[in-house]
Amino acid sequence: MIEIGNGPDIELFEFHVDGQKEAVRSIDLGLQHFAIYTNDIKTSLEKFSSAGG
């Protein structure tokens, strides 16, 4: 986890499995992750939903 002052926090992941092939694109690893922090989950969920999420 990298914390950048009062800005974003960045999480770094690294995975290895037996027989793993070289990934051409990040999605080839089969892992996609997006996270946000909020002080008001109810309002954040309402805004997310109203925006089509």
Secondary structure, DSSP 8 states (H G I E B T S, - for coil): -EE-TTS-EE-------TT----SSGGGGT--------S-HHHHHHHHHHTT-
